Amino acid sequence: MSINNEILNCIHERRSTRRFTDKQISSEQLDALLDAAIWAPSGGNSQSWLFTAIQKREVLLHLNELVREGFQHWIPDDDYPGKQAIKEHSQKEGYNFYREAPTLIIASNRPNYENAMADCAMALQNIFLAAQSLGLGSCYNNQLHWLRDDPGVRAYLLELGIPKEHTICSSASIGFIGAESTAPIRKEGTIHIIR
Ligand SMILES: Cc1cc2nc3c(=O)[nH]c(=O)nc-3n(C[C@H](O)[C@H](O)[C@H](O)COP(=O)(O)O)c2cc1C
């Protein structure tokens, strides 16, 4: 790239982190990430999202157990790569859907809103880039989205304050980087310019 600036560098350097250290992020860092989330664009300026940050280890571990239970009777409904493998992997000893990150941010949104996923994805990318700028690692997790209608998972998310009518869009693992990830090569032929 011939043009260089802090944001472009941040975009290039961000990676999905899949191993974190145990060290918790600071309150200031969490505030900055959540603030970055709510400044994302949203369809019709809806801002109907909810970002629920969990930093309590017992809560995260319990949620992980419910995810493992949920996967037992979950049937992958399309051929998204890896769904079946993740379902099987989830039953193995030591499976942890949030990669044992010390902080998990769950993005949910109001129901029957066609931009629910798009708005939350915009916000999550803000979180990821903000995390990168603060020297933190992050990773997108699909599992809570896949299990959004699982009764056990939903009952617990309701207990945690996520409205029962909300759709669960995604979650983000956040923490200090325990192992660096390598950058996947960019595929050819994904840019088309008409001048
Ligand atoms: C919609 C979406 C879903 C994803 N789901 C997961 C996931 O469930 N678990 C995971 O480890 N990574 C997940 N990722 C991260 C991708 O695997 C990752 O972005 C991709 O391999 C490229 O690597 P990079 O983020 O380091 O550039 C997801 C990313 C997106 C955009």
The ligand as an ORCA input file, in Angstrom:
! r2SCAN-3c Opt
* xyz 0 1
  C     -18.722    -13.617     10.626
  C     -17.457    -14.156     11.238
  C     -17.514    -15.273     12.046
  C     -16.365    -15.764     12.653
  N     -16.465    -16.803     13.536
  C     -15.357    -17.215     14.172
  C     -15.454    -18.213     15.176
  O     -16.541    -18.683     15.516
  N     -14.318    -18.630     15.778
  C     -13.087    -18.115     15.428
  O     -12.082    -18.525     15.993
  N     -12.969    -17.151     14.494
  C     -14.065    -16.680     13.869
  N     -13.962    -15.672     12.966
  C     -12.642    -15.114     12.631
  C     -12.148    -15.598     11.263
  O     -11.830    -16.968     11.317
  C     -10.929    -14.737     10.871
  O     -11.325    -13.402     10.762
  C     -10.297    -15.193      9.570
  O      -9.750    -16.479      9.686
  C      -9.178    -14.227      9.130
  O      -8.178    -14.092     10.127
  P      -7.843    -12.671     10.770
  O      -9.060    -12.185     11.493
  O      -6.687    -12.927     11.706
  O      -7.462    -11.750      9.656
  C     -15.099    -15.157     12.377
  C     -15.058    -14.023     11.554
  C     -16.216    -13.519     11.011
  C     -16.151    -12.264     10.167
*
